[in-house]
Amino acid sequence: MTDQEKKQEIEDFDLSNHIYENYLYSGKEADAVADLLKQNTEIAYEFCSSEEDDLYLMENEPYICASFSAQKIVDDTGCSRVAAYAMMARMAQYPEEQPSILKAIQNLTALHTNGILYGDTVKRFWGYKGPYLTPSSPNHMVYGVNEMSCWDIEITCPDSGWAIQNYHFTSEKDLLAFLLRLPNIQADKPTPWYKPTNIFTTHALPKQPALKLFSKTEDLNQFLSEHRNDSVWIADICPEDHLEQIDLQGEFYRGVGMKKLSSDSILHSDAIFTSLFESYSLATDFFVLYCNGNEEIASGIAKSFHDRFGIACDLDSWDEDAARIMSQELEAQLALLKNYIHDVQQNGPRILMDDNYLCNESDAALSVAGLANTNFKLMKYIFSTVLPEERSTGPSVPLGEKILLMEQTGILYGGRLKKYVGLTWSDYVTESEPDSVCFCYDDKWRFLILDSEGNLLEDLYYSSYEEVINVIAARTEDLHGSEPVEWLYPTHTWLSNAEPKPIQVKWMRTLTEQNQFFSEHPGNSVFEVTLWDDYDHDCPSINKYYPHGATINFISKRDHGRELSQAFLNACFHSAEYFVVYSRHEKVDAAITAKALSELLGVNMNIDIIDENEYDDKCDDDITFKSIRSEFETMSRYLDIYQHWGTGMSIHDLSEKYHVNEATITNTIKMCEGLYLEPIFGDFMLEDDSHKRIAEMIQKYVPKFTF
């Protein structure tokens, strides 16, 4: 194909529109990049001839400009494909710039390969991601386009993956240039992040931001051009969509739709406070109020900042109502903030219930709560700057310190170290780290302990968050930062070797009765099973239970014998003190179950089985009773064989003892593991000589049933 034919194909391709639609570039920027590519026909043709839906080129792509291909640049640096081609086109058009561009590619590659030393942690640089950023994996740095169609660098926190810093840019070119301002980039070690703004991560010195007020875009852009090395937070309170006009090259940006509704309110005044508070938390040099219109209201807001925080500002006039309303908002939100911090320090962190990391409807100002939950350095900073009146009193934080030490050193749970990961969403529990401890909310508060494979070892329910906090407060000794916390609730026997206790079976007629029992035994180890029929209307819900730390099991009546035996065996291995049986509709089956279990334990439970309203034939009761006894007899036989085998008896001797062939004994051991032991012990079954410990535990904890 001739050069003329290639040029014609490039023109027919509509290069500018392709870049605009597929690479998140603005119209003006797309035109500029398209013009640059067109200066080199070969590069432009190669870009246009690739598949539109293919982000990567073929492996046999020819190398252009110092052995750098677009594919290699994308792979090595993480930039977008169009940016890679633009760099190639620039090198081809201006050969004298090749060394500097190649050096830039080398530096970006070093960031991509080795990460960024950000504070005390290394952040892996992911590079381009789009369209629109979503929560990333923890401890990463990624760039792309945010919900405001603005180029954005997102730095995620080590635990949750949510962003702790966001830098905003007008174009990908500005973003890449910002990254290349990092000093002393070396390929063999992480690169230090040059802009220490996030104080609890990078240890920047606390400072009060200087307030700037702008009503014209050109004045704001002039200010930004003069302060590129400063940390600037922009609160855009203009409702118009004009983001493209602002020359963002690394500033923090938040758009706030604001207007004065009446003489008594300003829409989103709480969000304006949040923006100011985030500026404080990041120790920025400047806090910019930008309002392209409604200058008097913006001036009133600035005046209230001056009156409350002493932030210098030079104002000729301002809206008195706006100043008064914003001053009231500031005092209200600061009071909430103070109460929140007191609550966290005394009672531990809260679960985060919405997209703004907030919990209650009154916590609108606390978008930083997700960070304050786990970072007590930030709290100290807040007390010393935003809330200086608390500096002298300094409330005690015994529980907060416990949580912090648990997070740092872990929990020694029955001889094994568990990492404390704090609060998490129920959906993410399965993604928690192995050998960890966490709390979550799933209709009820749950306390979870995971094994080395991430499977649940402990799954307790609590009626309120206060009870969860009491677990930490009551079940940890005096803490030392140099050693793990000793967990004091030894329910899981194969880890904690709790002393065996005689288990008692309880029959509950109503949910009210059961909840009353829970409330009277909060310090006991309680296992509960709820029997339910396979009807939609009868599907139980945990939100009506007040478990106070009990372990809850929902068992279908259809095959409840097998599941019941598993739940009861689990309770025995936990050295539980009570085993509670309840059913909302299947009251007769619940009564029969409780009576059968009691008799198996050698206890006479006086229960009147017959309920004429539910059954006309006593035969049904007998069948259920015999079925439960039969299931437990089977389990008892399986456990007996497994116990003898685990303590060293050979398959041959077991065959003679039980008068069955060796294949039957082998199959019984496998069935015992699959039906009863693996659902309880999880990956512990894979450990060397685990069968010996389990055999000892069967002898120690499992009662000898009466048949």
C-alpha positions as CSV (number, residue, x, y, z in Angstrom):
1,M,0.0,0.0,0.0
2,T,1.4,3.4,-1.0
3,D,1.7,6.3,1.4
4,Q,-1.1,8.1,-0.4
5,E,-3.4,5.1,0.1
6,K,-2.4,4.9,3.8
7,K,-3.1,8.7,4.2
8,Q,-6.5,8.3,2.6
9,E,-7.4,5.3,4.9
10,I,-6.3,7.4,7.9
11,E,-8.7,10.2,6.8
12,D,-11.5,7.7,6.3
13,F,-10.9,6.2,9.7
14,D,-11.9,9.5,11.6
15,L,-8.9,9.2,13.9
16,S,-10.0,12.1,16.2
17,N,-13.4,10.7,16.9
18,H,-12.0,7.2,17.5
19,I,-9.6,8.6,20.2
20,Y,-12.5,10.6,21.7
21,E,-14.8,7.6,22.0
22,N,-12.4,4.8,23.0
23,Y,-9.7,6.5,25.0
24,L,-11.6,8.8,27.3
25,Y,-9.9,11.9,25.8
26,S,-11.7,15.3,25.6
27,G,-12.6,16.6,22.2
28,K,-9.9,19.2,22.2
29,E,-7.3,16.8,23.4
30,A,-8.4,14.1,21.0
31,D,-7.9,16.5,18.1
32,A,-4.4,17.4,19.3
33,V,-3.3,13.8,19.6
34,A,-4.9,12.9,16.2
35,D,-3.0,15.8,14.6
36,L,0.3,14.5,16.2
37,L,-0.3,11.0,15.0
38,K,-1.1,12.2,11.4
39,Q,2.4,13.8,11.2
40,N,3.8,10.3,10.8
41,T,1.8,8.2,8.3
42,E,3.3,4.8,9.3
43,I,2.5,5.2,13.0
44,A,-1.0,6.6,12.3
45,Y,-1.8,3.8,9.8
46,E,-0.6,1.2,12.3
47,F,-2.8,2.6,15.0
48,C,-5.9,2.9,12.7
49,S,-5.5,-0.6,11.2
50,S,-5.6,-2.4,14.5
51,E,-9.0,-3.9,15.8
52,E,-11.1,-1.2,17.5
53,D,-12.1,-3.5,20.3
54,D,-8.6,-4.9,20.7
55,L,-6.6,-3.0,23.4
56,Y,-3.4,-4.7,22.4
57,L,-1.6,-5.2,19.1
58,M,-0.5,-8.5,17.6
59,E,2.7,-10.1,18.8
60,N,4.4,-9.5,15.5
61,E,3.9,-5.8,15.6
62,P,7.0,-4.1,14.1
63,Y,9.3,-2.1,16.4
64,I,9.4,1.6,15.8
65,C,11.8,4.2,17.3
66,A,14.6,2.7,19.2
67,S,13.1,-0.7,19.5
68,F,10.0,0.5,21.3
69,S,6.6,-0.7,20.1
70,A,3.3,0.6,21.2
71,Q,2.5,-2.7,22.8
72,K,5.8,-2.7,24.7
73,I,5.2,0.8,26.0
74,V,1.7,-0.1,27.1
75,D,2.9,-3.3,28.8
76,D,5.9,-1.7,30.5
77,T,4.3,1.6,31.6
78,G,0.6,1.0,32.0
79,C,-0.3,4.0,29.9
80,S,-3.2,4.0,27.4
81,R,-2.5,2.7,23.8
82,V,-3.1,6.1,22.2
83,A,-0.6,7.7,24.6
84,A,2.0,5.1,23.6
85,Y,1.5,5.9,19.9
86,A,1.6,9.6,20.7
87,M,5.0,9.1,22.3
88,M,6.2,7.1,19.3
89,A,4.9,9.8,16.9
90,R,6.6,12.5,19.0
91,M,9.9,10.7,18.8
92,A,9.5,10.2,15.1
93,Q,8.6,13.8,14.4
94,Y,11.2,15.3,16.7
95,P,14.3,13.0,16.8
96,E,16.1,15.4,19.2
97,E,13.5,14.6,21.9
98,Q,14.0,10.8,21.6
99,P,16.4,10.6,24.6
100,S,14.1,12.5,26.9
101,I,11.0,10.5,25.9
102,L,12.8,7.2,26.2
103,K,14.0,8.3,29.6
104,A,10.4,9.1,30.6
105,I,9.3,5.7,29.4
106,Q,12.1,4.1,31.4
107,N,11.0,6.0,34.5
108,L,7.3,5.1,34.1
109,T,8.5,1.5,33.6
110,A,10.4,1.6,36.9
111,L,7.3,2.9,38.7
112,H,5.2,0.1,37.1
113,T,7.7,-2.6,38.0
114,N,8.8,-1.6,41.5
115,G,6.0,0.5,42.9
116,I,6.0,3.7,44.8
117,L,7.2,4.0,48.4
118,Y,4.3,6.0,49.8
119,G,4.7,6.7,53.5
120,D,5.7,3.5,55.1
121,T,4.1,1.2,52.4
122,V,4.9,0.3,48.8
123,K,2.1,1.0,46.4
124,R,2.1,-1.0,43.2
125,F,1.5,1.2,40.1
126,W,-1.1,-0.3,37.9
127,G,-1.3,2.4,35.3
128,Y,-4.2,3.1,32.9
129,K,-7.7,1.8,33.9
130,G,-11.0,2.8,32.4
131,P,-13.5,3.9,31.7
132,Y,-14.3,5.2,35.2
133,L,-12.4,4.1,38.3
134,T,-13.9,1.6,40.7
135,P,-12.5,0.5,44.1
136,S,-9.2,-1.2,43.4
137,S,-7.3,-3.8,45.2
138,P,-5.6,-2.7,48.4
139,N,-2.2,-1.0,48.4
140,H,-2.3,0.0,44.7
141,M,-2.0,3.1,42.6
142,V,-4.0,3.4,39.4
143,Y,-5.0,6.1,37.0
144,G,-7.9,6.5,34.6
145,V,-11.0,8.6,34.3
146,N,-13.3,9.3,37.2
147,E,-17.1,9.9,37.3
148,M,-16.6,13.6,36.5
149,S,-14.8,12.6,33.2
150,C,-11.6,13.9,34.7
151,W,-8.3,12.1,34.6
152,D,-7.6,10.8,38.1
153,I,-4.7,9.1,40.1
154,E,-6.2,7.0,42.8
155,I,-4.1,5.7,45.7
156,T,-5.7,3.0,47.7
157,C,-5.3,2.1,51.4
158,P,-3.7,-1.1,52.6
159,D,-6.8,-2.8,53.9
160,S,-10.0,-1.9,52.2
161,G,-8.9,-0.9,48.6
162,W,-10.8,2.4,48.9
163,A,-9.0,5.6,47.8
164,I,-7.1,7.6,50.4
165,Q,-5.9,10.2,47.9
166,N,-7.1,11.3,44.5
167,Y,-5.2,13.7,42.2
168,H,-7.1,15.2,39.3
169,F,-5.8,16.1,35.8
170,T,-7.1,17.8,32.7
171,S,-5.4,15.3,30.4
172,E,-3.4,12.0,30.4
173,K,-0.4,14.1,29.2
174,D,-0.6,16.2,32.4
175,L,-1.0,13.1,34.5
176,L,2.1,11.4,33.1
177,A,4.1,14.6,33.4
178,F,3.0,14.7,37.1
179,L,4.3,11.2,37.7
180,L,7.6,12.0,36.0
181,R,8.2,14.8,38.5
182,L,9.1,12.1,41.0
183,P,12.7,12.6,41.9
184,N,15.5,10.0,41.7
185,I,13.5,7.2,40.0
186,Q,15.5,4.0,40.2
187,A,14.7,0.7,38.5
188,D,15.9,-1.5,41.4
189,K,13.8,-0.1,44.2
190,P,10.5,1.7,44.9
191,T,10.3,5.4,44.1
192,P,9.4,7.8,47.0
193,W,6.3,9.8,46.5
194,Y,7.4,13.4,46.4
195,K,4.2,15.1,47.7
196,P,3.7,14.4,51.4
197,T,0.2,15.5,51.9
198,N,-1.6,12.6,53.6
199,I,-0.3,13.0,57.1
200,F,-1.3,9.7,58.5
201,T,0.5,7.9,55.6
202,T,3.4,10.2,54.7
203,H,3.9,12.0,58.1
204,A,3.5,15.4,56.6
205,L,3.5,18.2,59.2
206,P,0.0,19.4,60.2
207,K,-0.9,22.7,58.8
208,Q,-3.9,25.0,58.4
209,P,-4.7,25.6,54.7
210,A,-4.8,29.1,53.4
211,L,-8.2,30.0,52.0
212,K,-8.6,31.3,48.4
213,L,-11.8,32.4,46.8
214,F,-12.3,32.5,43.0
215,S,-15.3,33.4,40.8
216,K,-13.5,33.4,37.4
217,T,-12.0,30.3,35.7
218,E,-9.0,32.3,34.3
219,D,-8.1,33.6,37.8
220,L,-8.3,30.1,39.2
221,N,-6.1,28.6,36.4
222,Q,-3.6,31.4,36.9
223,F,-3.4,30.6,40.6
224,L,-3.0,26.9,39.9
225,S,-0.2,27.5,37.4
226,E,1.7,29.5,40.1
227,H,1.3,26.8,42.7
228,R,2.0,23.5,41.0
229,N,4.4,22.4,43.7
230,D,1.8,23.1,46.5
231,S,-0.9,20.9,47.7
232,V,-4.2,22.4,46.7
233,W,-7.8,21.3,47.5
234,I,-10.5,22.7,45.2
235,A,-14.1,22.8,46.3
236,D,-16.1,23.7,43.2
237,I,-19.5,25.0,44.4
238,C,-20.7,26.0,41.0
239,P,-23.6,23.8,39.8
240,E,-22.6,24.3,36.1
241,D,-20.7,21.6,34.3
242,H,-17.4,23.3,33.4
243,L,-14.8,20.9,34.6
244,E,-12.9,20.9,31.3
245,Q,-12.2,24.6,31.7
246,I,-10.2,24.1,34.9
247,D,-6.6,23.4,34.4
248,L,-6.2,20.5,36.8
249,Q,-2.7,19.0,37.0
250,G,-2.5,17.2,40.3
251,E,-4.9,19.0,42.5
252,F,-7.5,17.5,44.8
253,Y,-11.0,18.3,43.4
254,R,-14.5,17.9,44.7
255,G,-17.6,19.2,43.0
256,V,-20.4,20.4,45.3
257,G,-23.8,21.4,44.0
258,M,-24.7,24.4,46.2
259,K,-27.4,27.0,46.3
260,K,-29.2,28.9,49.0
261,L,-32.7,27.4,49.4
262,S,-33.9,29.9,51.9
263,S,-32.8,32.2,54.6
264,D,-32.3,29.2,56.8
265,S,-30.5,26.7,54.7
266,I,-27.8,26.1,52.1
267,L,-28.1,23.0,50.0
268,H,-25.2,20.6,50.6
269,S,-23.6,22.8,53.3
270,D,-22.5,19.5,55.0
271,A,-20.7,18.5,51.9
272,I,-18.9,21.9,51.9
273,F,-17.7,21.2,55.4
274,T,-16.6,17.7,54.4
275,S,-14.5,19.2,51.7
276,L,-12.9,21.6,54.2
277,F,-12.3,18.8,56.7
278,E,-10.7,16.6,54.0
279,S,-8.4,19.5,53.2
280,Y,-7.4,19.6,56.9
281,S,-6.9,15.9,57.0
282,L,-4.6,16.0,54.0
283,A,-2.6,18.9,55.4
284,T,-3.0,20.8,52.1
285,D,-1.4,24.2,51.6
286,F,-4.5,25.9,50.1
287,F,-8.2,25.4,50.3
288,V,-9.9,26.9,47.2
289,L,-13.5,27.9,47.1
290,Y,-14.5,28.2,43.4
291,C,-17.9,29.5,42.4
292,N,-18.7,30.7,38.9
293,G,-21.7,32.7,40.1
294,N,-23.3,33.3,43.5
295,E,-20.2,35.1,44.6
296,E,-21.9,36.6,47.6
297,I,-22.9,33.2,48.9
298,A,-19.4,31.8,48.4
299,S,-18.0,34.8,50.3
300,G,-20.4,34.1,53.1
301,I,-19.2,30.6,53.3
302,A,-15.6,31.8,53.3
303,K,-16.5,34.3,56.1
304,S,-17.8,31.5,58.3
305,F,-14.5,29.5,57.8
306,H,-12.6,32.6,58.9
307,D,-14.8,33.1,62.0
308,R,-14.6,29.5,63.1
309,F,-11.0,28.5,62.2
310,G,-9.3,31.8,61.8
311,I,-8.5,31.1,58.2
312,A,-7.3,34.4,56.6
313,C,-9.4,35.7,53.8
314,D,-9.9,39.2,52.3
315,L,-13.6,39.9,51.6
316,D,-15.3,43.1,50.6
317,S,-18.8,41.8,51.1
318,W,-20.7,38.6,51.8
319,D,-24.1,37.1,52.2
320,E,-25.0,37.5,55.9
321,D,-27.5,34.6,55.7
322,A,-25.0,32.3,54.1
323,A,-22.3,33.2,56.6
324,R,-24.7,32.5,59.5
325,I,-26.0,29.2,58.0
326,M,-22.5,27.9,57.3
327,S,-21.3,28.8,60.8
328,Q,-24.2,26.8,62.3
329,E,-23.4,23.9,60.0
330,L,-19.7,24.0,61.0
331,E,-20.5,23.9,64.7
332,A,-23.1,21.1,64.2
333,Q,-20.7,19.0,62.2
334,L,-17.8,19.6,64.5
335,A,-19.9,18.5,67.4
336,L,-20.8,15.3,65.5
337,L,-17.2,14.8,64.7
338,K,-16.1,15.2,68.3
339,N,-18.8,12.7,69.4
340,Y,-17.8,10.3,66.7
341,I,-14.2,10.4,67.7
342,H,-15.1,9.9,71.3
343,D,-17.3,7.0,70.4
344,V,-14.6,5.4,68.2
345,Q,-11.9,5.8,70.9
346,Q,-14.1,4.4,73.7
347,N,-16.0,1.8,71.8
348,G,-14.0,1.0,68.7
349,P,-14.8,1.6,65.0
350,R,-18.2,1.4,63.4
351,I,-19.3,-0.6,60.4
352,L,-19.4,1.5,57.2
353,M,-22.9,1.5,55.7
354,D,-22.9,3.6,52.6
355,D,-20.8,4.9,49.7
356,N,-19.5,7.9,51.8
357,Y,-18.1,5.6,54.5
358,L,-20.9,6.9,56.8
359,C,-23.1,5.2,59.3
360,N,-25.9,7.4,60.5
361,E,-28.0,10.0,58.7
362,S,-26.4,12.7,60.9
363,D,-22.9,11.8,59.9
364,A,-22.7,13.6,56.6
365,A,-19.6,15.5,57.6
366,L,-17.6,12.4,58.4
367,S,-16.5,11.1,55.0
368,V,-13.1,10.6,56.6
369,A,-14.7,8.2,59.1
370,G,-13.5,5.2,57.2
371,L,-9.9,6.4,57.7
372,A,-10.5,7.4,61.3
373,N,-12.0,4.0,62.1
374,T,-8.6,2.4,62.0
375,N,-6.1,5.2,62.2
376,F,-5.6,6.7,65.5
377,K,-2.8,8.9,64.3
378,L,-5.4,10.8,62.3
379,M,-7.6,11.2,65.4
380,K,-4.7,12.7,67.3
381,Y,-4.2,15.2,64.5
382,I,-7.9,16.1,64.5
383,F,-7.8,16.7,68.2
384,S,-4.8,19.0,67.9
385,T,-6.0,21.0,64.9
386,V,-9.7,20.9,64.1
387,L,-10.8,20.4,67.7
388,P,-8.1,22.1,69.7
389,E,-10.3,22.4,72.8
390,E,-9.8,18.7,73.4
391,R,-6.1,19.0,73.5
392,S,-5.8,19.4,77.2
393,T,-8.3,16.8,78.3
394,G,-7.4,14.1,75.9
395,P,-10.0,11.3,76.6
396,S,-8.6,7.9,77.4
397,V,-8.7,5.4,74.6
398,P,-8.3,2.0,76.2
399,L,-10.5,0.2,73.8
400,G,-9.1,2.1,70.8
401,E,-5.6,1.1,71.8
402,K,-6.7,-2.5,72.1
403,I,-8.1,-2.5,68.6
404,L,-4.9,-0.8,67.3
405,L,-2.7,-3.3,69.0
406,M,-4.9,-6.2,67.7
407,E,-4.5,-4.8,64.2
408,Q,-0.7,-4.4,64.5
409,T,0.2,-7.7,66.3
410,G,-2.7,-10.0,65.8
411,I,-4.7,-12.2,68.2
412,L,-3.2,-15.4,69.6
413,Y,-6.2,-17.7,69.2
414,G,-5.6,-21.2,70.8
415,G,-1.9,-21.2,70.0
416,R,-2.3,-19.8,66.5
417,L,-1.8,-16.2,65.4
418,K,-4.8,-14.5,63.8
419,K,-4.6,-11.2,62.0
420,Y,-7.3,-8.7,63.0
421,V,-8.7,-7.1,59.8
422,G,-11.4,-5.0,61.5
423,L,-14.8,-4.4,60.0
424,T,-15.8,-5.6,56.6
425,W,-18.8,-6.2,54.4
426,S,-20.5,-9.5,54.6
427,D,-20.0,-10.1,50.9
428,Y,-16.3,-9.7,51.3
429,V,-15.9,-12.1,54.2
430,T,-14.9,-14.9,51.8
431,E,-12.2,-12.6,50.5
432,S,-10.7,-12.0,53.9
433,E,-7.1,-13.1,54.5
434,P,-6.5,-16.5,56.0
435,D,-5.8,-16.8,59.7
436,S,-7.7,-13.6,60.4
437,V,-10.4,-12.1,62.6
438,C,-13.1,-9.7,61.4
439,F,-16.6,-8.3,62.1
440,C,-19.3,-7.8,59.6
441,Y,-23.0,-7.0,59.4
442,D,-25.4,-9.5,57.8
443,D,-28.8,-8.7,59.2
444,K,-27.0,-9.2,62.5
445,W,-23.6,-8.4,63.7
446,R,-21.2,-11.4,63.1
447,F,-17.9,-12.3,64.5
448,L,-15.7,-14.4,62.3
449,I,-12.5,-16.3,62.8
450,L,-11.0,-17.8,59.6
451,D,-8.5,-20.7,59.3
452,S,-5.4,-20.8,57.2
453,E,-7.4,-21.5,54.1
454,G,-9.9,-18.7,54.7
455,N,-12.7,-21.1,55.9
456,L,-14.7,-20.2,59.0
457,L,-13.6,-21.5,62.3
458,E,-15.9,-19.4,64.4
459,D,-19.1,-17.7,63.3
460,L,-20.9,-16.0,66.2
461,Y,-23.9,-13.6,66.0
462,Y,-24.5,-10.5,68.2
463,S,-27.6,-8.4,68.7
464,S,-25.8,-5.1,68.5
465,Y,-22.5,-3.4,67.7
466,E,-22.2,-2.6,71.4
467,E,-22.1,-6.4,72.1
468,V,-19.4,-6.8,69.5
469,I,-17.3,-4.1,71.3
470,N,-17.9,-5.8,74.6
471,V,-16.3,-8.9,73.1
472,I,-13.1,-7.0,72.6
473,A,-13.3,-5.2,75.9
474,A,-14.0,-8.2,78.0
475,R,-12.1,-10.9,76.3
476,T,-8.6,-9.4,76.0
477,E,-6.0,-9.1,78.7
478,D,-3.8,-6.1,79.2
479,L,-2.1,-5.5,75.8
480,H,1.5,-5.1,74.9
481,G,2.4,-3.8,71.5
482,S,5.3,-6.3,71.2
483,E,3.2,-9.5,71.4
484,P,-0.2,-10.8,70.2
485,V,-3.3,-10.4,72.2
486,E,-4.5,-13.5,74.1
487,W,-8.1,-14.2,73.0
488,L,-10.0,-15.2,76.1
489,Y,-13.1,-17.0,74.8
490,P,-11.8,-20.6,74.1
491,T,-14.8,-22.1,72.4
492,H,-13.0,-23.8,69.5
493,T,-11.6,-26.8,71.2
494,W,-9.1,-28.1,68.7
495,L,-7.3,-24.7,68.9
496,S,-7.9,-23.6,72.5
497,N,-8.2,-26.9,74.3
498,A,-11.2,-25.8,76.4
499,E,-12.3,-28.0,79.3
500,P,-15.3,-30.3,78.4
501,K,-18.6,-29.3,79.9
502,P,-21.9,-31.3,80.1
503,I,-24.1,-30.0,77.3
504,Q,-27.8,-29.2,78.1
505,V,-30.6,-29.4,75.6
506,K,-33.3,-26.8,75.7
507,W,-36.6,-26.7,73.8
508,M,-38.0,-23.3,73.0
509,R,-41.7,-22.9,72.2
510,T,-41.5,-19.3,70.9
511,L,-39.0,-16.8,69.6
512,T,-39.7,-14.6,72.5
513,E,-38.8,-17.4,74.9
514,Q,-35.6,-18.1,73.0
515,N,-34.5,-14.5,72.9
516,Q,-35.1,-14.2,76.6
517,F,-32.8,-17.3,77.1
518,F,-30.1,-15.7,75.0
519,S,-30.3,-12.5,77.0
520,E,-29.9,-14.4,80.2
521,H,-26.8,-16.4,79.0
522,P,-24.6,-13.9,77.1
523,G,-21.4,-15.3,78.6
524,N,-22.1,-18.9,77.8
525,S,-21.3,-21.0,74.8
526,V,-24.7,-21.5,73.1
527,F,-25.5,-23.4,69.9
528,E,-29.0,-23.0,68.4
529,V,-30.8,-24.8,65.7
530,T,-34.0,-23.5,64.1
531,L,-36.1,-26.2,62.3
532,W,-38.1,-24.9,59.4
533,D,-40.3,-26.3,56.7
534,D,-39.6,-25.8,53.0
535,Y,-42.2,-23.1,52.5
536,D,-41.3,-19.6,51.4
537,H,-43.4,-18.0,54.2
538,D,-41.5,-20.0,56.8
539,C,-38.0,-19.2,55.7
540,P,-36.4,-17.9,58.9
541,S,-34.6,-14.6,59.2
542,I,-31.8,-13.8,61.6
543,N,-33.0,-10.2,62.0
544,K,-35.7,-11.2,64.6
545,Y,-33.1,-13.0,66.7
546,Y,-31.2,-11.5,69.5
547,P,-28.4,-14.1,69.8
548,H,-25.9,-12.3,72.2
549,G,-23.0,-14.3,70.8
550,A,-24.8,-17.6,70.1
551,T,-24.0,-19.7,67.1
552,I,-27.2,-20.0,64.9
553,N,-28.0,-22.8,62.5
554,F,-31.1,-23.0,60.2
555,I,-32.0,-26.6,59.4
556,S,-34.6,-27.7,57.0
557,K,-37.1,-30.3,58.3
558,R,-36.8,-32.3,55.1
559,D,-33.4,-33.8,56.0
560,H,-32.8,-32.4,59.5
561,G,-31.5,-35.6,61.0
562,R,-28.1,-35.4,59.3
563,E,-27.7,-31.7,59.6
564,L,-28.8,-31.9,63.2
565,S,-26.2,-34.5,64.1
566,Q,-23.5,-32.3,62.5
567,A,-24.7,-29.2,64.4
568,F,-24.8,-31.1,67.7
569,L,-21.3,-32.6,67.1
570,N,-20.0,-29.2,66.4
571,A,-21.4,-27.9,69.7
572,C,-19.8,-30.8,71.5
573,F,-16.4,-30.0,69.9
574,H,-16.9,-26.4,71.0
575,S,-17.5,-27.6,74.5
576,A,-20.9,-25.8,74.4
577,E,-22.9,-25.5,77.5
578,Y,-26.4,-25.3,75.8
579,F,-27.9,-26.7,72.7
580,V,-31.2,-24.9,71.9
581,V,-33.9,-26.3,69.6
582,Y,-36.6,-24.0,68.2
583,S,-39.2,-24.0,65.4
584,R,-41.7,-21.4,64.5
585,H,-44.2,-23.8,62.8
586,E,-42.8,-27.2,63.3
587,K,-43.2,-27.1,67.1
588,V,-43.9,-30.8,67.4
589,D,-40.7,-31.7,65.6
590,A,-38.7,-29.3,67.7
591,A,-40.1,-30.9,70.9
592,I,-39.4,-34.4,69.6
593,T,-35.9,-33.4,68.6
594,A,-35.2,-31.9,72.0
595,K,-36.6,-35.0,73.9
596,A,-34.7,-37.4,71.7
597,L,-31.4,-35.6,72.2
598,S,-32.0,-35.4,76.0
599,E,-32.6,-39.1,76.2
600,L,-29.5,-39.8,74.2
601,L,-27.6,-37.8,76.8
602,G,-29.2,-39.8,79.6
603,V,-31.5,-37.0,80.7
604,N,-35.3,-37.3,81.1
605,M,-36.9,-34.3,79.5
606,N,-40.6,-34.1,80.4
607,I,-42.2,-32.9,77.1
608,D,-45.7,-33.4,76.1
609,I,-45.2,-34.4,72.4
610,I,-48.8,-34.6,71.3
611,D,-50.3,-31.5,69.7
612,E,-53.8,-32.2,68.4
613,N,-53.7,-29.0,66.3
614,E,-50.8,-30.2,64.3
615,Y,-51.0,-34.0,64.2
616,D,-53.8,-36.5,64.4
617,D,-51.7,-39.6,64.4
618,K,-49.1,-40.3,67.0
619,C,-47.3,-42.5,64.5
620,D,-45.6,-39.4,62.9
621,D,-44.1,-38.5,66.3
622,D,-42.7,-42.0,66.7
623,I,-41.1,-41.9,63.2
624,T,-39.4,-38.6,63.9
625,F,-38.2,-39.8,67.3
626,K,-36.8,-43.0,65.9
627,S,-35.2,-41.2,62.9
628,I,-33.2,-38.9,65.2
629,R,-32.0,-41.8,67.3
630,S,-31.1,-43.8,64.2
631,E,-29.1,-40.8,62.8
632,F,-27.2,-40.3,66.1
633,E,-26.6,-44.1,66.4
634,T,-25.0,-44.0,62.9
635,M,-22.8,-41.0,63.8
636,S,-21.8,-42.6,67.1
637,R,-20.7,-45.8,65.3
638,Y,-18.8,-43.8,62.7
639,L,-17.0,-41.7,65.4
640,D,-16.2,-44.8,67.4
641,I,-14.5,-46.5,64.5
642,Y,-12.6,-43.3,63.6
643,Q,-11.5,-42.8,67.2
644,H,-10.0,-46.3,67.4
645,W,-8.4,-45.9,64.1
646,G,-7.0,-42.5,65.0
647,T,-5.4,-43.9,68.2
648,G,-3.6,-46.5,66.3
649,M,-5.8,-49.5,65.8
650,S,-5.3,-51.1,62.4
651,I,-7.9,-51.6,59.7
652,H,-7.5,-55.4,60.2
653,D,-8.2,-55.3,63.9
654,L,-11.1,-52.9,63.4
655,S,-12.5,-55.4,60.9
656,E,-12.4,-58.2,63.4
657,K,-13.8,-56.0,66.2
658,Y,-16.9,-54.9,64.3
659,H,-17.3,-58.1,62.3
660,V,-17.1,-56.5,58.9
661,N,-14.6,-56.6,56.0
662,E,-11.7,-54.2,55.8
663,A,-13.2,-52.3,52.8
664,T,-16.2,-51.4,54.9
665,I,-14.0,-50.1,57.7
666,T,-12.0,-48.0,55.2
667,N,-15.2,-46.6,53.7
668,T,-16.7,-45.9,57.1
669,I,-13.6,-43.8,58.0
670,K,-13.9,-41.8,54.8
671,M,-17.7,-41.3,55.3
672,C,-17.0,-40.1,58.9
673,E,-14.6,-37.6,57.6
674,G,-16.8,-36.3,54.8
675,L,-20.1,-36.3,56.7
676,Y,-19.1,-35.1,60.2
677,L,-15.5,-34.0,60.6
678,E,-14.6,-32.0,57.4
679,P,-17.6,-29.6,57.7
680,I,-16.4,-28.8,61.3
681,F,-12.6,-28.9,61.1
682,G,-12.0,-27.6,57.5
683,D,-8.4,-27.6,56.4
684,F,-7.3,-28.8,59.9
685,M,-8.0,-32.3,58.5
686,L,-5.1,-31.8,56.0
687,E,-2.5,-31.3,58.7
688,D,-0.1,-34.1,59.6
689,D,-1.4,-36.4,62.3
690,S,-4.6,-34.5,62.6
691,H,-6.5,-37.8,62.9
692,K,-4.7,-38.4,66.2
693,R,-5.8,-35.1,67.7
694,I,-9.3,-35.5,66.4
695,A,-9.4,-39.0,67.9
696,E,-8.3,-37.6,71.3
697,M,-11.0,-34.9,71.0
698,I,-13.7,-37.4,70.2
699,Q,-12.9,-39.2,73.4
700,K,-12.7,-36.0,75.4
701,Y,-15.7,-34.0,74.1
702,V,-18.2,-36.3,72.4
703,P,-20.6,-37.9,75.0
704,K,-21.4,-41.6,75.0
705,F,-25.0,-41.7,73.9
706,T,-27.5,-44.1,75.3
707,F,-29.2,-46.3,72.8
